Amino acid sequence: MRSVEFHPEAQGEFISAAQFYERQADGLGLDFILTVQHTYERLLAFPASGSPFGRRLRRVLVPKFPYGLLYRVEPERIYVVATSKTLRAS
């Protein structure tokens, strides 16, 4: 069974973003955490659902927030290499 693992820098980006949102409004940081969690849980069921990003990586957007997860599908895990801000078209 596959698991999800974050690169240490991606984990730090994730935590920093959650702290930023929590400073904006009480509970918004937790909402961000839960939304990212639901996003990567979907990747366990549908690992190829993200858009191709280079040769080995894929990117999935986080609903409701301007963030994306850059990840690599491996036999035993989904490896998140970055949690990054994205620009979205208006």
C-alpha positions as CSV (number, residue, x, y, z in Angstrom):
1,M,0.0,0.0,0.0
2,R,1.3,3.4,-1.0
3,S,1.9,6.2,1.5
4,V,2.4,10.0,1.2
5,E,5.7,11.4,2.3
6,F,6.9,15.0,2.3
7,H,10.4,16.1,1.5
8,P,11.6,18.1,4.6
9,E,11.6,21.4,2.7
10,A,8.1,20.7,1.3
11,Q,7.0,19.9,4.9
12,G,8.4,23.2,6.0
13,E,6.7,25.1,3.2
14,F,3.4,23.4,4.2
15,I,3.8,24.3,7.9
16,S,4.8,27.9,7.1
17,A,1.7,28.3,4.9
18,A,-0.6,26.9,7.5
19,Q,0.9,29.3,10.1
20,F,0.4,32.2,7.7
21,Y,-3.3,31.4,7.2
22,E,-3.8,30.9,10.9
23,R,-2.5,34.4,11.5
24,Q,-5.0,35.8,9.0
25,A,-8.0,34.2,10.7
26,D,-8.6,31.8,13.5
27,G,-9.2,28.3,12.0
28,L,-8.0,29.2,8.5
29,G,-4.7,27.4,9.1
30,L,-6.5,24.2,10.1
31,D,-8.8,24.5,7.1
32,F,-5.6,24.7,4.9
33,I,-4.1,21.7,6.6
34,L,-7.3,19.6,6.1
35,T,-7.6,20.7,2.5
36,V,-4.0,19.7,1.7
37,Q,-4.6,16.4,3.5
38,H,-7.7,15.7,1.4
39,T,-5.7,16.6,-1.7
40,Y,-2.9,14.2,-1.0
41,E,-5.3,11.5,0.1
42,R,-6.9,11.7,-3.4
43,L,-3.5,11.2,-4.9
44,L,-3.3,7.8,-3.1
45,A,-6.4,6.7,-5.1
46,F,-5.5,8.5,-8.3
47,P,-1.7,9.1,-8.4
48,A,-1.7,10.2,-12.0
49,S,-4.4,12.8,-11.5
50,G,-1.9,15.7,-11.3
51,S,-0.7,17.5,-14.4
52,P,2.7,16.4,-15.7
53,F,5.4,18.8,-14.6
54,G,8.7,17.9,-16.2
55,R,9.8,14.4,-16.8
56,R,9.2,12.7,-13.5
57,L,7.0,15.1,-11.5
58,R,3.3,15.9,-11.4
59,R,1.5,18.9,-9.9
60,V,-2.0,19.0,-8.3
61,L,-3.7,22.2,-7.2
62,V,-5.0,22.6,-3.7
63,P,-8.7,23.6,-3.8
64,K,-9.7,26.9,-2.2
65,F,-6.0,28.0,-1.7
66,P,-3.4,29.3,-4.2
67,Y,-1.1,26.3,-3.6
68,G,0.0,23.3,-5.4
69,L,1.7,20.0,-4.5
70,L,4.6,19.0,-6.7
71,Y,5.0,15.2,-6.4
72,R,6.6,12.1,-7.7
73,V,4.8,8.8,-7.9
74,E,7.0,6.0,-6.6
75,P,6.2,2.3,-6.2
76,E,5.8,2.6,-2.4
77,R,4.9,6.2,-2.0
78,I,3.7,9.5,-3.3
79,Y,6.7,11.8,-2.6
80,V,5.8,15.5,-2.3
81,V,8.9,17.5,-3.2
82,A,7.3,21.0,-2.9
83,T,4.3,22.8,-1.5
84,S,4.3,26.0,-3.5
85,K,2.2,29.1,-4.2
86,T,0.6,29.1,-7.6
87,L,-0.8,31.8,-9.8
88,R,-4.3,31.2,-10.9
89,A,-6.1,32.9,-13.7
90,S,-9.0,35.1,-12.7
